[in-house]
């Protein structure tokens, strides 16, 4: 599948509002997606509940502050926004280049545990074309990261492809593989409804650590004793687990700040590995090139990453 690199940037036609709870914080959240101008990128505008100040965090790899159980932008000990991956996956897969995310809490609402409600709302209002070309990141050569038995890599490919494999020592999950060339229809049909998942045996440990306080059977697939799915409705897909991992990867890799042309592969991956492979790619000027928009490539020194984000494409010290 080829990529048309002559497309124009987009934003939403109208403001979209959401409300819910944070899956980890358990706190109520109000969030709005607001149309933005070209080259703004995805920008989180966070209201600090302590000071009342509004702080802007660009959705790029340089903003990542933690990747333990979700992807966190900003300082986890200060102003931050957590669990951004499902929203970012929906925006990237639906080709939304520019939007301001206004949010009054430190976590994106979990909704039903997938990206489905974000996709439905974005498609309902539609997109507006902007008078600037879209920039793409083309993978020029293979890049790989290994973490123990886990690994992730980018390889050149004439399209945008995801090949994600998981391998759990759990009978109900086991080894699963999702692979597909990604576009809006494939994401909407094959990935957007796949929910986050966890094990009942881990709940007390997570609660004690301040995580999963908003998790429920309404927003998570829960695996109980005896490898049993506790949710009364069961699974949405026989391999919903790997589909959700692929959804997470789409969102985490959206922090490149631009869509990529290439194939992403991972085995037993997660947020930490997704972040690591993206950092490795963007720290190696020989591993990728910008195509599409007219971009003056910055000089990148040791310890710096290329961040394709508003207000301009630039190298940012990490």
C-alpha positions in Angstrom: 0.0 0.0 0.0 1.5 3.3 -1.0 1.2 6.6 0.9 0.0 9.8 -0.7 2.5 12.4 0.7 0.8 15.3 -1.0 -2.1 15.5 1.5 -2.9 18.6 3.5 -3.0 18.9 7.3 -6.4 18.7 9.0 -8.2 19.8 12.1 -11.7 19.1 13.5 -14.7 21.0 12.0 -16.2 21.5 15.4 -15.4 21.3 19.1 -16.0 17.9 20.7 -16.6 17.3 24.4 -16.2 14.2 26.6 -16.7 13.4 30.3 -15.8 10.4 32.3 -13.3 9.1 34.8 -9.5 8.4 34.8 -8.9 4.7 34.8 -6.0 5.0 37.2 -6.9 8.2 39.2 -10.6 7.3 39.5 -11.2 11.1 39.3 -13.9 12.8 37.1 -12.6 14.3 33.9 -14.0 16.9 31.5 -12.2 17.1 28.2 -12.7 18.9 24.9 -11.1 18.6 21.5 -10.8 22.1 20.0 -10.0 22.9 16.3 -6.5 24.3 15.8 -4.5 26.0 13.1 -1.9 24.3 10.9 1.4 23.3 12.5 -0.1 23.4 16.0 0.1 19.6 16.2 -1.7 17.9 19.1 -1.5 20.1 22.2 -2.8 19.3 25.6 -4.0 22.4 27.5 -4.1 21.3 31.2 -5.7 23.3 34.0 -3.6 22.8 37.1 -6.2 22.2 39.9 -3.8 23.6 42.6 -2.8 26.9 41.0 -5.6 27.3 38.4 -2.9 28.0 35.8 -3.2 26.5 32.3 -0.1 24.7 31.0 0.4 23.5 27.5 2.1 20.1 26.8 2.8 19.2 23.1 2.0 15.6 22.3 5.5 14.5 21.3 8.2 12.2 22.6 10.0 14.9 24.4 7.0 15.4 26.7 6.9 11.8 27.9 7.4 11.7 31.7 6.5 8.0 32.5 5.5 4.8 30.7 4.8 2.4 33.6 1.2 1.4 33.1 0.2 4.1 30.6 1.9 6.9 28.7 2.2 10.1 30.8 3.1 13.5 29.3 4.7 16.1 31.6 6.1 15.7 35.1 4.4 12.8 37.0 5.2 14.6 40.3 3.8 17.9 38.9 1.6 19.0 36.1 0.9 16.1 33.7 -1.7 14.2 31.8 -1.8 10.4 31.8 -3.3 7.6 29.7 -3.1 9.7 26.5 -2.5 6.7 24.2 -6.1 5.8 23.3 -7.0 9.4 22.3 -3.8 9.8 20.4 -4.4 6.5 18.5 -7.8 7.8 17.4 -6.5 11.2 16.3 -3.5 9.6 14.4 -5.5 6.9 12.7 -8.2 9.3 11.6 -5.6 11.7 10.2 -6.3 14.6 12.7 -3.1 16.6 12.6 -3.9 19.6 14.7 -6.1 19.9 17.8 -6.0 21.5 21.3 -7.1 19.0 24.0 -8.5 21.1 26.8 -8.6 19.0 30.0 -9.4 19.7 33.7 -7.8 16.6 35.2 -4.5 14.8 35.1 -5.8 11.9 33.1 -7.7 11.4 29.8 -11.1 9.8 30.5 -11.0 6.1 29.9 -14.5 5.9 28.4 -15.2 2.2 27.6 -11.5 1.3 27.8 -10.9 1.5 24.0 -10.7 4.3 21.4 -14.2 3.6 20.1 -16.0 6.6 21.6 -13.2 9.0 20.5 -13.4 7.6 16.9 -17.2 7.9 16.8 -17.2 11.6 18.0 -14.4 12.6 15.6 -16.1 11.0 12.6 -19.4 12.6 13.6 -18.0 16.2 13.4 -15.6 15.5 10.5 -12.4 17.1 9.5 -11.5 20.4 7.9 -8.5 20.7 5.5 -5.8 23.3 6.3 -3.6 25.2 3.8 -0.3 23.4 4.8 1.1 20.1 3.6 1.3 17.2 6.0 4.7 16.0 7.0 5.5 12.2 7.1 8.5 10.4 8.7 9.8 7.7 6.3 11.8 4.9 7.8 15.1 4.8 5.9 16.7 1.8 7.5 16.0 -0.8 10.2 16.1 0.3 13.9 15.7 -2.1 16.7 15.5 -2.1 20.5 15.6 -5.1 22.8 14.5 -5.4 26.5 15.1 -8.9 27.8 12.9 -11.2 25.8 10.9 -8.3 24.4 11.8 -6.3 21.2 10.5 -3.7 18.9 11.7 -2.4 15.5 11.0 -0.1 12.6 11.8 -1.3 9.1 11.3 0.4 5.7 7.9 -0.3 4.1 5.9 1.4 1.4 2.9 2.1 3.7 2.1 2.3 7.4 2.0 -1.2 8.8 1.8 -2.7 12.3 2.8 -6.2 13.3 2.3 -6.7 17.0 2.7 -10.0 18.9 2.1 -10.8 22.5 2.9 -13.9 24.5 1.3 -14.3 28.0 1.7 -17.3 30.3 -2.1 -17.3 30.6 -4.3 -19.8 28.9 -7.0 -17.3 27.9 -4.5 -15.0 26.2 -1.5 -17.1 25.2 0.3 -16.0 22.0 -1.5 -13.7 19.7 -0.5 -11.7 16.6 -2.1 -8.7 14.9 -0.7 -7.5 11.6 -2.2 -5.1 9.1 -1.6 -2.1 6.9 -3.2 0.7 8.9 -5.7 3.2 7.6 -8.8 4.8 9.0 -11.1 2.0 8.1 -8.8 -0.8 9.4 -8.3 1.1 12.7 -12.0 1.7 13.1 -13.0 -1.8 12.3 -10.2 -3.9 13.7 -8.6 -2.0 16.6 -10.7 0.9 17.9 -13.1 -1.2 20.0 -10.4 -3.4 21.7 -10.4 -2.7 25.4 -7.6 -2.4 28.0 -7.3 -5.6 30.1 -5.9 -6.8 33.4 -5.8 -9.6 36.0 -8.0 -9.7 39.1 -5.0 -11.0 41.0 -3.1 -7.7 40.4 -5.9 -5.4 41.6 -5.0 -5.0 45.2 -1.4 -4.4 44.4 -2.4 -1.7 41.8 -4.8 -0.1 44.2 -2.1 0.1 46.9 0.2 1.8 44.4 -2.5 4.3 43.4 -3.4 2.8 40.0 -6.6 1.3 38.5 -8.7 3.3 40.9 -11.2 3.9 38.1 -11.1 0.5 36.6 -14.3 -1.5 36.3 -16.0 -4.1 34.1 -17.4 -1.2 32.1 -14.0 -0.1 30.9 -11.6 -3.1 31.2 -11.5 -6.7 30.3 -10.8 -8.5 33.6 -9.2 -12.0 33.8 -10.1 -13.9 37.0 -9.0 -17.1 38.7 -9.0 -20.1 36.4 -8.2 -18.0 33.3 -11.8 -16.9 33.2 -13.1 -13.7 31.6 -15.2 -12.0 34.3 -17.0 -9.5 32.0 -20.5 -10.9 31.4 -20.5 -9.9 27.7 -17.1 -11.7 27.1 -14.7 -10.5 24.5 -15.3 -8.2 21.5 -12.8 -10.1 19.4 -11.3 -13.6 20.1 -7.9 -11.9 20.1 -9.0 -8.6 21.7 -5.8 -8.6 23.9 -3.3 -8.2 21.0 -5.6 -5.8 19.2 -5.6 -3.5 22.3 -1.8 -3.7 22.4 -1.7 -2.7 18.7 -4.1 0.2 19.5 -1.7 1.3 22.3 1.2 1.2 19.9 -0.6 3.4 17.4 -1.1 6.0 20.1 2.4 5.8 21.6 4.0 6.1 18.2 1.8 9.1 17.4 4.2 11.0 19.7 6.6 11.1 16.7 4.4 14.2 15.9 3.8 13.0 12.3 2.6 9.8 10.7 5.3 7.4 9.7 5.9 5.5 6.5 7.3 2.1 7.4 6.5 -1.1 9.3 6.5 -1.2 13.1 7.0 -4.7 14.7 7.0 -5.7 18.3 7.1 -8.8 20.5 5.9 -8.7 24.1 5.9 -4.9 23.9 4.2 -2.1 25.9 4.4 1.6 26.5 8.0 1.6 27.7 9.2 -0.4 24.7 7.1 1.7 22.3 8.7 4.9 23.8 12.2 3.4 23.6 12.0 2.5 19.9 10.6 5.9 19.0 13.4 7.6 20.9 16.0 5.4 19.2 14.5 6.2 15.8 14.4 9.9 16.3 17.8 10.1 17.8 19.4 8.6 14.6 19.3 11.1 11.7 20.3 8.3 9.3 17.3 6.2 10.2 14.5 8.4 8.7 13.7 11.3 6.5 10.9 13.9 6.3 8.7 13.7 3.2 5.6 15.5 2.1 5.8 19.0 3.6 8.7 21.3 2.8 10.8 20.9 6.0 14.2 22.3 6.7 15.8 19.5 8.5 17.4 20.6 11.8 20.9 19.6 12.9 20.7 17.1 15.7 23.5 16.7 18.2 24.2 14.1 20.7 21.4 13.6 23.2 18.8 15.4 21.1 15.7 14.1 19.4 13.8 15.3 16.4 10.4 16.4 17.5 7.9 17.1 14.7 5.5 19.4 16.5 4.2 22.9 16.7 5.0 25.6 16.3 7.7 24.3 13.9 9.6 21.2 13.1 12.6 21.4 15.4 15.2 19.5 17.3 14.5 19.7 21.0 17.0 18.9 23.8 15.6 16.0 25.7 
